[in-house]
Amino acid sequence: MKEVKKSPDVEKIMELPISYEEKGKEKGKEKAIKEMALAMISEGASTAFIAKVTQLSEEEIDRLRQKN
């Protein structure tokens, strides 16, 4: 039986769904962290505390405060 050669692009194509899944998971994590920060903001938590818990920068927390 004749062996079929794999195209070098096949591996790249096979990795696409995995990379999209990983990007989706990362975006979901970022969204959850921001939602947690917003909840802490609404409860009156300090910027320093929110930054410590969420690992967001104080600048990002200030932006979230301004949006709400």
N, C-alpha and C positions, 0 to 999 in steps of 0.2 A: 504494500500500500504506500502511496506517495505521501510524504509528510508536508504539511502546509506550513509555510514560513509565516511567523508572526510579524506584523508590521510594527515598527518601533512606536507608532502612534497608538497602538492598541492599549499599551500599559497606561498611557496618559489618559485615554478615553475611559478606561476602567476606574481610574482614580477620581474622575470628576464627581460622581455621586457622593463619594466619601468626603471630598473637600466641601461640597455644598452642604452636606449634613453637619460637618464640623462648624462651618460658618453659621448655620442656623442655630446650633446649640450655643455657640458663643454669643450670638445676638440675644437669645433667650436669657442667658445668664446676665448679660448687661441690663436687659429690661427689668429683670427681677431685682437686681441690686438698686436700680434707680427707683423702683416702686417702694422698696424697703426704705430708701433714703427719704422719699416723699412722706412716707408714713411717720418716720421719726421727726421730720420737719413739722408735720401737723401736730405732733405731740409735744413740740417745744424743745426737742433735743438740740444741744449745741452743735455748731459746725465741726468743732474739734472731735466731739464724740462720734458724730456720723462718719467723719473721715476715718477715724480709727476702726470702726466696725465694718464699714463697707469698702475700705481701701480706695474710695473716690478722693480726688483732690479737693481741697477746700474751694478752689475756683469753680469746679463742677457743681459742688453743693450750693454755692452762691448762685450759680445760674439756675439751678432747680428751684431755689427759694424765690428768685425773681419771676419765674414762670408761673408760680402759684400765688 
